[in-house]
Amino acid sequence: MAMHALTGFSLVSLLSFGYLSWDWAKPSLVADGPGEAGVEPPSAAPRQPPHIIFILTDDQGYHDVGYHGSDIETPTLDRLAAEGVKLENYYIQPICTPSRSQLLTGRYQIHTGLQHSIIRPRQPNCLPLDQVTLPQKLQEAGYSTHMVGKWHLGFYRKECLPTRRGFDTFLGSLTGNVDYYTYDNCDGPGVCGFDLHEGESVAWGLSGQYSTMLYAQRVSHILASHSPRRPLFLYVAFQAVHTPLQSPREYLYRYRSMGNVARRKYAAMVTCMDEAVHNITWALKRYGFYNNSVIIFSSDNGGQTFSGGSNWPLRGRKGTYWEGGVRGLGFVHSPLLKRKHRTSRELVHITDWYPTLVGLAGGTASGADGLDGYDVWPAISEGRASPRTEILHNIDPLYNHARHGSLEAGFGIWNTAVQAAIRVGEWKLLTGDPGYGDWIPPQTLAAFPGSWWNLERMASARQAVWLFNISADPYEREDLAGQRPDVVRALLARLVDYNRTAIPVRYPAENPRAHPDFNGGAWGPWASDEEDEEEEEEASRARSFSRGRRKKKCKICKLRSFFRKLNTRLMSQRI
C-alpha cells in the first residue's frame, strides 16, 4: 500500500512540475491509433454520466476550418468532426459576452439584461447572480467542474468570478482581450492592467507563456490529477484567435507564402489552437477519460474579417446579425454517439447546450426553469428532428436606431428602427441596423485596390427591414421583404411576443474605481456587497430625481454620460 501511495504521489508531482512544458505533448509525438501506448482500450457501455469537454474558440470564422475548404491547416478539428457529427445549421451570437452568457445560462440575452454590446472591464456588471449556471447544475449532478480560458462575463464583485459561479477551479483571463504572452489588457489610453488569474488570485508567475499552449497544458494537468471515475466538466474557452494577432514563430513559418500579413498571423494562431485541441484529446485518451466523453467544439461568433478572419461565402462579419456573424462552427465528437460520421442540418442554438448537457449528466432542465434552450441530444446522437424551430438572435433597444425605420413601417406593431433579428423556420427577419452587410472573400493577397471593398457592398441607407429564406438562400443575397409582407408581419409579431418577456437592459456607466492602478496593477473585483448596494441606490435616485441632492455632481454626470456615449460608438466600430 505504501509503495502504491508513493508511486501515485511521484506521478502527480512530476506532472505538476512538468505540465508547463509544451514539448512533452507535442502533436508530432502523439499517435492517433487505438494501439497507442498508454491509451485506454475500448470498454463496455459507461457506468456513469459522461465526461463533458466544451471547447470554445474566439473569433474563428466560418470559413476558417479545413472541412469548410479553408487554406488554413486544421487536421485535428477536421478528423474529430469527420468522426463525429458536424453541426451545419448551428447558431451563436455575433459578439463575445452574449454567446458566453447564453451558453452558461441557456437563456436569450433579453432574459439576462445583457442585450447590448459586451461587458466592459470597468462596468459594474456581470452575469446575473440570481440565475443558476450550467456548471452549478452539473455540480448538483456530482460533477467536478473546471474552467480554463477567457471568462468575459463580468468581475466587478467577487461573487461574479468563475469560482463563485460553479467552477471548482479557474485559470484564465477575466476581460475580453489580452496580450497572448504578457496578459496585459488596455481598456483605453493609460487604463492598462495584468489579467491572468488562477482561482481568485492574480497569476503573475505564469506571464510569458503563450496562452493557447498554457491553457492546453493546464487541461492536461487537470486530467492527469483527476479520477476518471468521477464525472468531469471541462470548459476550455481559448483566447485564440481573437486579436492581438500573435503566434509562436514556428507556426508562422508554415504560412510564410501567404501574402496578407494579418491572414498569415491569424492562420498560424488557428493551427496552433488546432494542435492544442490535439493535445487535449490525447490527454483524454491517455488518462482514461475518452471512451466515456463528449467533446463539443464551438466558435463564439463570426470571424473579424479586418483581422485575418473569413466567413466566406456567408454575408457579414463579427458584430453583425448577418449569417457571417451568427452562423457558428460546431461539431460533437464522442464514442457515445449512436450515429457518427455524418453532418446534421437540424437547427441548433448555443442556448441548447445548457439543457442538453444537464440532461446528459442525469439532471433536469426544462422550460419551467425559464430556459430558452432545448435538449438536442437525440437530434445530434440519433439523427432525430430538432425540437427547435426558431431562434431569437436578439433585440437591442440601445443600439443606434436606423434612420429610416419606423413604427409605421412595422405595420404599427414594431418599430423597425430597433436592431433585432429572428429566425422562424426557414425565414430570417432583420430590422434596424444589422451591421456591415458585405461578402468578403478570404484575404489571401498582400493588398487590394481601394475599390475592391465596394464590389459587393449591399447595405442600403434607406432600408430597415430584410427578409430571407435561409434554407434556399443561406448567403442572404435575395431580400424578399417586398415580396412577402405577410411573412414580415408574422415575424414582427413574434418579435413583439418576445419583447414582452424582455427584462430591462443592464449597461451601467463605467466606474473609475475599476482602474487596475487601484488593484495592484491587475484587473479584478473592486466593489464590495455594501458598495454595490449603495451604487444601486444611487442609480435609483438618479432615475427618480433629475436635480436636488445630485445637483453638485451634474458636471461629473455630464462627463460620464459623454464618455459612455463616446465609448459605445468607438466599441461599436471596434467590435
C-alpha positions as CSV (number, residue, x, y, z in Angstrom):
1,M,0.0,0.0,0.0
2,A,2.8,2.4,0.9
3,M,4.6,1.7,-2.4
4,H,1.3,2.4,-4.4
5,A,0.8,5.7,-2.5
6,L,4.4,6.7,-3.2
7,T,4.0,5.9,-6.9
8,G,0.8,7.9,-7.2
9,F,2.5,10.8,-5.4
10,S,5.5,10.7,-7.7
11,L,3.4,10.7,-10.8
12,V,1.3,13.7,-9.7
13,S,4.4,15.5,-8.5
14,L,6.1,15.0,-11.9
15,L,3.1,16.1,-13.8
16,S,2.7,19.2,-11.6
17,F,6.3,20.0,-12.2
18,G,6.3,19.4,-15.9
19,Y,2.9,20.3,-17.2
20,L,4.1,23.8,-18.2
21,S,6.3,22.3,-20.8
22,W,4.7,22.2,-24.3
23,D,7.1,19.7,-25.8
24,W,6.1,16.7,-23.8
25,A,2.8,16.6,-25.5
26,K,3.6,17.9,-29.0
27,P,1.2,16.5,-31.5
28,S,4.1,15.3,-33.6
29,L,5.0,13.0,-30.7
30,V,1.5,11.7,-30.2
31,A,-0.2,8.8,-32.1
32,D,-3.8,8.7,-33.0
33,G,-4.3,4.9,-33.4
34,P,-6.0,2.6,-31.0
35,G,-2.8,0.8,-30.2
36,E,-1.1,4.0,-28.8
37,A,0.9,3.2,-25.7
38,G,-0.9,4.2,-22.5
39,V,-4.2,4.9,-24.2
40,E,-7.3,3.2,-22.7
41,P,-8.6,0.2,-24.6
42,P,-12.3,0.1,-25.8
43,S,-14.6,-0.5,-22.9
44,A,-18.2,-1.5,-22.3
45,A,-21.1,0.9,-22.0
46,P,-20.3,3.6,-19.5
47,R,-21.5,3.1,-15.9
48,Q,-21.6,6.7,-15.1
49,P,-22.5,10.1,-16.6
50,P,-20.1,11.1,-19.4
51,H,-17.2,13.5,-19.1
52,I,-18.1,16.7,-20.9
53,I,-15.4,18.8,-22.6
54,F,-16.7,22.0,-24.1
55,I,-14.1,23.8,-26.3
56,L,-15.0,27.4,-27.3
57,T,-12.8,29.4,-29.7
58,D,-12.8,33.1,-30.0
59,D,-13.5,34.9,-33.3
60,Q,-12.8,31.9,-35.5
61,G,-14.5,32.5,-38.9
62,Y,-17.0,30.1,-40.5
63,H,-14.5,29.6,-43.4
64,D,-11.5,29.1,-41.1
65,V,-11.5,25.3,-40.7
66,G,-10.2,22.7,-43.1
67,Y,-13.5,20.9,-43.7
68,H,-15.0,24.2,-44.9
69,G,-12.4,24.5,-47.7
70,S,-10.1,26.8,-45.9
71,D,-6.4,27.4,-46.8
72,I,-5.7,27.1,-43.0
73,E,-4.5,23.7,-41.7
74,T,-6.7,22.2,-39.0
75,P,-6.1,18.4,-39.2
76,T,-7.3,17.7,-35.7
77,L,-10.6,19.6,-36.0
78,D,-11.1,18.0,-39.4
79,R,-10.6,14.5,-38.0
80,L,-12.7,15.0,-34.9
81,A,-15.6,16.5,-36.9
82,A,-15.4,13.7,-39.6
83,E,-15.6,11.0,-36.9
84,G,-18.4,12.7,-35.1
85,V,-21.4,14.9,-36.1
86,K,-20.9,18.2,-37.9
87,L,-23.4,20.9,-37.0
88,E,-24.2,22.8,-40.2
89,N,-27.2,24.7,-39.0
90,Y,-25.7,25.9,-35.8
91,Y,-26.1,29.4,-34.4
92,I,-24.2,31.5,-31.9
93,Q,-24.2,35.2,-31.1
94,P,-22.3,38.0,-33.0
95,I,-20.0,39.0,-30.1
96,C,-18.3,37.6,-27.1
97,T,-20.3,38.2,-23.9
98,P,-23.7,37.3,-25.4
99,S,-22.5,33.9,-26.6
100,R,-20.9,33.1,-23.3
101,S,-23.8,34.2,-21.3
102,Q,-26.3,32.2,-23.3
103,L,-24.1,29.1,-23.1
104,L,-23.9,29.2,-19.3
105,T,-27.5,30.2,-18.6
106,G,-29.5,28.7,-21.5
107,R,-31.3,32.0,-21.9
108,Y,-31.6,34.6,-24.5
109,Q,-30.0,38.0,-23.9
110,I,-33.4,39.6,-23.4
111,H,-33.8,37.4,-20.3
112,T,-30.5,38.2,-18.7
113,G,-30.4,42.0,-19.3
114,L,-27.3,41.7,-21.5
115,Q,-28.9,42.7,-24.8
116,H,-26.5,45.4,-25.5
117,S,-22.8,45.1,-26.5
118,I,-20.3,43.4,-24.2
119,I,-19.4,43.7,-20.6
120,R,-16.6,46.3,-20.5
121,P,-13.8,45.8,-17.9
122,R,-14.8,49.0,-15.9
123,Q,-18.5,48.3,-15.9
124,P,-20.2,47.3,-12.6
125,N,-21.9,44.4,-14.4
126,C,-21.8,40.7,-14.7
127,L,-23.8,37.6,-15.4
128,P,-27.0,37.9,-13.3
129,L,-26.3,36.4,-9.9
130,D,-29.8,35.0,-9.5
131,Q,-29.5,32.6,-12.4
132,V,-28.2,29.1,-11.9
133,T,-25.3,28.4,-14.3
134,L,-24.5,25.3,-16.3
135,P,-21.5,24.4,-14.1
136,Q,-23.7,24.8,-11.0
137,K,-26.3,22.4,-12.4
138,L,-23.5,20.0,-13.2
139,Q,-22.1,20.3,-9.7
140,E,-25.5,19.3,-8.4
141,A,-25.3,16.2,-10.6
142,G,-22.0,15.2,-8.9
143,Y,-19.6,16.7,-11.5
144,S,-16.1,18.2,-10.9
145,T,-16.1,21.4,-12.9
146,H,-13.1,23.3,-14.2
147,M,-12.7,26.3,-16.4
148,V,-9.6,27.3,-18.5
149,G,-9.5,30.4,-20.6
150,K,-11.5,33.5,-21.2
151,W,-14.4,34.5,-18.9
152,H,-15.7,37.8,-20.2
153,L,-18.9,37.7,-18.1
154,G,-18.0,40.4,-15.6
155,F,-15.9,40.5,-12.4
156,Y,-16.6,43.8,-10.5
157,R,-17.6,41.8,-7.4
158,K,-16.1,38.5,-6.2
159,E,-19.5,36.9,-6.5
160,C,-19.2,37.3,-10.3
161,L,-16.0,35.3,-10.6
162,P,-15.9,31.9,-12.2
163,T,-15.2,30.1,-8.9
164,R,-18.3,31.7,-7.5
165,R,-20.5,30.7,-10.5
166,G,-20.0,27.0,-10.4
167,F,-16.4,26.2,-11.3
168,D,-14.2,24.3,-8.8
169,T,-11.0,25.8,-10.4
170,F,-10.2,28.5,-12.9
171,L,-7.2,29.6,-14.9
172,G,-7.6,32.4,-17.4
173,S,-8.5,36.0,-18.1
174,L,-11.5,37.9,-16.8
175,T,-11.6,40.5,-19.5
176,G,-12.2,40.0,-23.2
177,N,-8.8,40.9,-24.9
178,V,-5.3,40.3,-23.5
179,D,-1.8,40.0,-24.9
180,Y,-1.0,36.3,-25.5
181,Y,2.3,36.5,-23.7
182,T,2.2,39.3,-21.2
183,Y,-1.5,39.1,-20.4
184,D,-1.8,42.9,-20.3
185,N,-5.1,44.4,-21.3
186,C,-5.8,48.1,-22.0
187,D,-9.3,49.5,-21.9
188,G,-8.3,52.9,-23.2
189,P,-5.2,55.0,-23.2
190,G,-3.4,54.6,-19.8
191,V,-6.0,52.2,-18.5
192,C,-3.9,49.0,-18.6
193,G,-3.6,46.1,-16.3
194,F,-2.5,42.5,-16.0
195,D,-5.2,39.8,-16.5
196,L,-4.3,36.2,-15.8
197,H,-5.9,34.7,-12.8
198,E,-5.7,31.3,-11.0
199,G,-8.7,30.8,-8.9
200,E,-9.3,34.2,-7.3
201,S,-5.6,35.2,-7.3
202,V,-3.5,37.0,-9.8
203,A,-1.2,34.6,-11.6
204,W,1.8,36.8,-12.0
205,G,4.2,33.9,-12.3
206,L,2.7,32.5,-15.4
207,S,3.3,35.5,-17.6
208,G,5.4,35.0,-20.6
209,Q,3.8,31.7,-21.8
210,Y,1.7,31.7,-24.9
211,S,-1.9,31.4,-23.7
212,T,-3.1,28.7,-26.2
213,M,-0.3,26.4,-25.0
214,L,-0.7,27.3,-21.4
215,Y,-4.4,26.6,-21.4
216,A,-4.0,23.2,-23.2
217,Q,-1.3,22.2,-20.7
218,R,-3.5,23.1,-17.7
219,V,-6.2,20.9,-19.2
220,S,-3.7,18.0,-19.4
221,H,-2.7,18.7,-15.8
222,I,-6.3,18.6,-14.6
223,L,-6.9,15.3,-16.4
224,A,-3.7,13.8,-15.1
225,S,-4.7,14.6,-11.5
226,H,-8.4,13.7,-11.7
227,S,-10.0,10.3,-11.3
228,P,-12.0,9.1,-14.4
229,R,-14.4,7.5,-12.0
230,R,-15.9,10.9,-11.1
231,P,-17.7,12.8,-13.9
232,L,-15.8,15.8,-15.2
233,F,-16.9,19.1,-16.9
234,L,-14.1,21.0,-18.6
235,Y,-14.9,24.3,-20.2
236,V,-12.0,25.3,-22.3
237,A,-12.5,28.9,-23.7
238,F,-9.5,29.6,-25.8
239,Q,-8.5,33.2,-26.2
240,A,-7.4,32.2,-29.7
241,V,-8.0,33.5,-32.3
242,H,-9.0,37.0,-31.0
243,T,-6.8,39.9,-31.6
244,P,-4.0,40.8,-30.9
245,L,-2.6,38.7,-33.8
246,Q,0.2,36.8,-32.1
247,S,1.7,33.4,-32.7
248,P,4.8,31.4,-31.9
249,R,7.3,31.7,-34.8
250,E,7.2,28.0,-35.8
251,Y,3.5,28.3,-36.7
252,L,4.1,31.5,-38.7
253,Y,6.8,29.8,-40.8
254,R,4.5,27.3,-42.5
255,Y,2.3,30.2,-43.8
256,R,5.3,32.3,-45.0
257,S,4.0,32.2,-48.6
258,M,0.7,33.8,-47.6
259,G,0.9,37.4,-48.8
260,N,-1.7,39.0,-46.5
261,V,0.2,39.6,-43.2
262,A,-3.0,39.6,-41.0
263,R,-4.2,36.4,-42.6
264,R,-0.8,34.8,-42.1
265,K,-0.7,35.5,-38.4
266,Y,-4.3,34.5,-38.0
267,A,-3.7,31.2,-39.8
268,A,-0.8,30.5,-37.6
269,M,-2.9,31.1,-34.5
270,V,-5.7,28.8,-35.8
271,T,-3.2,26.0,-36.5
272,C,-1.6,26.4,-33.0
273,M,-5.1,26.1,-31.5
274,D,-5.8,23.0,-33.6
275,E,-2.7,21.4,-32.2
276,A,-3.7,22.4,-28.6
277,V,-7.0,20.6,-29.2
278,H,-5.0,17.6,-30.4
279,N,-3.1,17.5,-27.1
280,I,-6.3,17.8,-25.1
281,T,-7.9,14.8,-26.9
282,W,-4.7,12.8,-26.5
283,A,-4.7,13.5,-22.8
284,L,-8.3,12.3,-22.6
285,K,-7.2,9.0,-24.0
286,R,-4.0,8.8,-22.0
287,Y,-5.7,9.3,-18.7
288,G,-8.8,7.1,-19.2
289,F,-11.5,9.7,-20.0
290,Y,-12.0,9.4,-23.7
291,N,-14.3,6.3,-24.0
292,N,-16.9,8.0,-21.8
293,S,-16.5,11.5,-23.0
294,V,-18.5,14.0,-25.1
295,I,-16.4,16.7,-26.8
296,I,-18.2,19.8,-28.1
297,F,-16.4,22.3,-30.3
298,S,-17.9,25.7,-31.0
299,S,-16.9,29.1,-32.1
300,D,-18.3,32.1,-30.2
301,N,-19.1,34.5,-33.1
302,G,-18.2,35.2,-36.7
303,G,-14.7,36.0,-37.8
304,Q,-13.4,39.5,-37.8
305,T,-12.6,40.0,-41.5
306,F,-10.4,43.0,-40.8
307,S,-8.1,40.9,-38.6
308,G,-7.5,37.9,-40.8
309,G,-10.7,36.0,-40.3
310,S,-13.1,34.8,-43.1
311,N,-16.7,33.9,-43.1
312,W,-16.9,33.3,-46.8
313,P,-19.3,32.6,-48.5
314,L,-21.6,34.0,-45.8
315,R,-22.5,37.6,-45.6
316,G,-21.2,39.9,-42.8
317,R,-18.7,39.5,-40.1
318,K,-18.3,39.6,-36.3
319,G,-20.6,42.1,-34.6
320,T,-23.4,41.8,-37.2
321,Y,-26.6,39.8,-37.4
322,W,-25.9,38.6,-41.0
323,E,-25.2,34.9,-41.2
324,G,-21.4,35.6,-41.2
325,G,-21.8,37.0,-37.7
326,V,-24.1,34.4,-36.2
327,R,-23.6,31.1,-38.1
328,G,-21.2,29.1,-35.9
329,L,-18.6,26.4,-36.4
330,G,-19.6,23.4,-34.4
331,F,-19.4,19.7,-34.1
332,V,-19.7,16.9,-31.5
333,H,-17.2,14.1,-31.2
334,S,-17.9,11.2,-28.9
335,P,-17.7,7.4,-28.7
336,L,-21.2,7.6,-27.2
337,L,-22.8,9.0,-30.4
338,K,-25.2,6.5,-31.9
339,R,-24.9,7.8,-35.4
340,K,-21.4,9.1,-36.3
341,H,-19.5,10.2,-39.4
342,R,-22.3,12.4,-40.6
343,T,-23.5,16.0,-41.0
344,S,-26.5,17.3,-39.1
345,R,-28.6,20.2,-40.6
346,E,-31.0,20.3,-37.7
347,L,-31.4,23.7,-36.1
348,V,-29.3,24.2,-33.0
349,H,-28.5,27.3,-31.0
350,I,-25.9,27.9,-28.3
351,T,-28.6,28.1,-25.6
352,D,-29.4,24.5,-26.3
353,W,-26.2,23.2,-24.7
354,Y,-27.4,24.0,-21.2
355,P,-30.4,21.6,-21.2
356,T,-28.6,19.1,-23.5
357,L,-25.6,18.8,-21.2
358,V,-27.6,18.8,-18.0
359,G,-29.7,16.0,-19.5
360,L,-26.6,14.0,-20.3
361,A,-25.4,14.5,-16.8
362,G,-28.6,13.0,-15.4
363,G,-30.1,16.2,-14.2
364,T,-33.3,18.0,-15.2
365,A,-33.6,21.3,-17.0
366,S,-36.7,22.4,-18.8
367,G,-38.7,25.5,-19.9
368,A,-40.1,25.6,-16.4
369,D,-36.7,26.9,-15.3
370,G,-37.0,29.8,-17.7
371,L,-34.7,28.3,-20.3
372,D,-34.8,29.2,-23.9
373,G,-32.7,26.2,-24.9
374,Y,-33.8,22.7,-25.9
375,D,-32.3,19.3,-25.3
376,V,-31.0,18.5,-28.8
377,W,-29.0,15.3,-27.9
378,P,-31.4,13.0,-29.7
379,A,-31.1,15.2,-32.8
380,I,-27.3,15.1,-32.6
381,S,-26.7,11.5,-31.5
382,E,-29.6,9.7,-33.3
383,G,-30.4,12.0,-36.2
384,R,-33.9,12.8,-35.0
385,A,-35.6,16.1,-35.7
386,S,-34.5,19.1,-33.6
387,P,-37.2,20.4,-31.2
388,R,-36.0,23.9,-32.1
389,T,-37.9,25.7,-34.8
390,E,-36.9,29.3,-34.2
391,I,-34.2,31.5,-32.8
392,L,-34.4,35.0,-31.4
393,H,-31.0,36.3,-32.4
394,N,-31.5,39.4,-30.3
395,I,-33.5,42.6,-29.6
396,D,-31.2,45.5,-28.7
397,P,-33.1,48.7,-27.9
398,L,-29.9,50.7,-27.1
399,Y,-28.1,50.1,-30.4
400,N,-28.2,53.1,-32.8
401,H,-31.6,53.3,-34.3
402,A,-31.9,53.0,-38.1
403,R,-32.7,56.4,-39.6
404,H,-35.3,55.1,-42.0
405,G,-37.1,52.7,-39.6
406,S,-40.4,53.5,-38.0
407,L,-43.5,52.0,-36.3
408,E,-45.5,52.7,-39.4
409,A,-43.1,50.6,-41.5
410,G,-43.6,47.8,-38.9
411,F,-47.3,47.6,-39.5
412,G,-47.9,49.6,-36.4
413,I,-46.8,46.7,-34.1
414,W,-43.0,47.0,-34.3
415,N,-40.5,50.0,-34.6
416,T,-38.3,48.8,-37.5
417,A,-35.6,51.3,-36.4
418,V,-34.8,49.0,-33.5
419,Q,-32.0,46.5,-34.1
420,A,-33.5,43.0,-34.0
421,A,-33.1,39.6,-35.7
422,I,-35.2,36.4,-35.6
423,R,-35.2,33.1,-37.4
424,V,-38.5,31.2,-37.7
425,G,-38.5,28.0,-39.7
426,E,-36.8,28.8,-43.0
427,W,-37.3,32.5,-42.7
428,K,-35.0,35.1,-41.2
429,L,-36.0,38.7,-40.5
430,L,-33.7,41.6,-39.6
431,T,-34.8,45.1,-38.5
432,G,-32.9,48.3,-37.7
433,D,-29.2,48.3,-38.4
434,P,-27.8,44.7,-38.6
435,G,-24.2,45.8,-39.2
436,Y,-22.0,45.9,-42.3
437,G,-23.5,43.6,-44.9
438,D,-20.6,42.7,-47.1
439,W,-19.5,39.4,-48.7
440,I,-15.7,39.4,-48.1
441,P,-13.6,36.7,-49.9
442,P,-10.6,35.3,-47.9
443,Q,-7.9,37.9,-47.8
444,T,-5.0,35.9,-49.2
445,L,-3.3,38.7,-51.2
446,A,-1.0,41.3,-49.7
447,A,-3.1,44.2,-50.7
448,F,-6.3,45.1,-52.6
449,P,-7.2,48.2,-54.6
450,G,-9.5,50.6,-52.7
451,S,-12.4,49.9,-54.9
452,W,-12.3,46.2,-54.0
453,W,-14.1,46.9,-50.8
454,N,-17.1,48.2,-52.6
455,L,-17.5,45.4,-55.1
456,E,-20.3,43.6,-53.1
457,R,-21.3,46.2,-50.5
458,M,-25.1,45.9,-50.4
459,A,-26.0,48.0,-47.3
460,S,-28.9,50.3,-48.2
461,A,-29.0,53.6,-46.4
462,R,-32.8,53.7,-46.8
463,Q,-33.7,50.2,-45.6
464,A,-34.5,48.9,-42.1
465,V,-36.2,45.6,-42.9
466,W,-34.8,42.5,-44.6
467,L,-36.3,39.1,-45.1
468,F,-34.5,36.0,-46.3
469,N,-35.4,32.3,-46.9
470,I,-32.2,31.0,-45.3
471,S,-32.8,27.4,-46.4
472,A,-32.9,28.4,-50.0
473,D,-30.6,31.4,-49.7
474,P,-28.0,30.9,-46.9
475,Y,-25.8,33.7,-48.3
476,E,-28.6,36.3,-47.9
477,R,-28.4,37.6,-51.5
478,E,-32.2,37.9,-52.3
479,D,-34.2,40.1,-50.0
480,L,-37.8,39.0,-50.0
481,A,-39.3,41.7,-47.7
482,G,-41.1,43.4,-50.5
483,Q,-42.5,40.2,-52.0
484,R,-43.7,38.6,-48.7
485,P,-45.2,41.3,-46.5
486,D,-47.3,38.5,-44.9
487,V,-44.1,36.7,-43.6
488,V,-42.6,40.0,-42.5
489,R,-45.7,40.8,-40.4
490,A,-45.8,37.4,-38.9
491,L,-42.1,37.6,-37.8
492,L,-42.6,41.1,-36.5
493,A,-45.4,39.7,-34.4
494,R,-43.0,37.1,-33.0
495,L,-40.6,39.9,-32.1
496,V,-43.4,41.7,-30.2
497,D,-44.1,38.5,-28.3
498,Y,-40.5,38.0,-27.3
499,N,-40.1,41.7,-26.4
500,R,-43.0,41.4,-23.9
501,T,-40.8,38.9,-21.9
502,A,-37.7,41.0,-22.0
503,I,-36.1,42.5,-18.8
504,P,-34.5,45.9,-18.8
505,V,-31.1,46.3,-20.4
506,R,-28.3,46.4,-17.9
507,Y,-25.5,48.5,-19.3
508,P,-24.1,50.7,-16.5
509,A,-21.7,53.5,-16.8
510,E,-18.0,52.7,-16.2
511,N,-16.6,53.1,-12.7
512,P,-13.2,54.8,-12.4
513,R,-12.5,52.7,-9.3
514,A,-12.1,49.7,-11.6
515,H,-8.7,51.1,-12.8
516,P,-6.0,48.4,-12.4
517,D,-3.8,51.0,-10.6
518,F,-6.2,50.7,-7.6
519,N,-5.8,46.9,-7.7
520,G,-2.1,46.4,-7.6
521,G,-1.8,46.7,-11.4
522,A,-4.2,43.9,-12.3
523,W,-7.8,43.7,-13.4
524,G,-10.0,42.3,-10.7
525,P,-13.0,42.9,-8.4
526,W,-13.3,46.3,-6.9
527,A,-16.8,46.6,-5.4
528,S,-18.0,45.1,-2.1
529,D,-21.5,44.0,-1.4
530,E,-22.2,47.2,0.6
531,E,-20.8,49.4,-2.2
532,D,-22.8,47.6,-4.8
533,E,-26.0,48.2,-2.8
534,E,-25.1,51.9,-2.5
535,E,-24.4,52.1,-6.2
536,E,-27.8,50.6,-7.0
537,E,-29.5,53.0,-4.6
538,E,-27.6,55.9,-6.2
539,A,-28.7,54.8,-9.6
540,S,-32.3,54.5,-8.4
541,R,-32.2,58.1,-7.0
542,A,-30.7,59.3,-10.3
543,R,-33.6,57.8,-12.2
544,S,-36.1,59.4,-9.8
545,F,-34.6,62.9,-9.4
546,S,-33.0,64.9,-12.2
547,R,-31.9,67.6,-9.7
548,G,-31.8,68.1,-6.0
549,R,-29.1,66.4,-4.0
550,R,-27.1,65.3,-7.1
551,K,-27.1,68.9,-8.5
552,K,-23.5,69.4,-7.3
553,K,-22.4,66.4,-9.3
554,C,-24.0,67.4,-12.5
555,K,-20.7,68.2,-14.3
556,I,-19.4,64.8,-13.5
557,C,-22.7,63.2,-14.6
558,K,-22.4,65.0,-17.9
559,L,-18.8,63.9,-18.4
560,R,-19.7,60.3,-17.6
561,S,-22.6,60.4,-20.0
562,F,-20.4,61.9,-22.7
563,F,-17.7,59.3,-22.3
564,R,-20.2,56.5,-22.1
565,K,-21.7,57.5,-25.4
566,L,-18.3,58.1,-27.0
567,N,-17.1,54.7,-25.8
568,T,-20.2,53.0,-27.1
569,R,-19.6,54.5,-30.6
570,L,-16.0,53.5,-30.5
571,M,-16.6,50.0,-29.4
572,S,-19.3,49.5,-32.0
573,Q,-16.7,50.3,-34.6
574,R,-14.0,48.2,-32.9
575,I,-16.2,45.2,-32.4
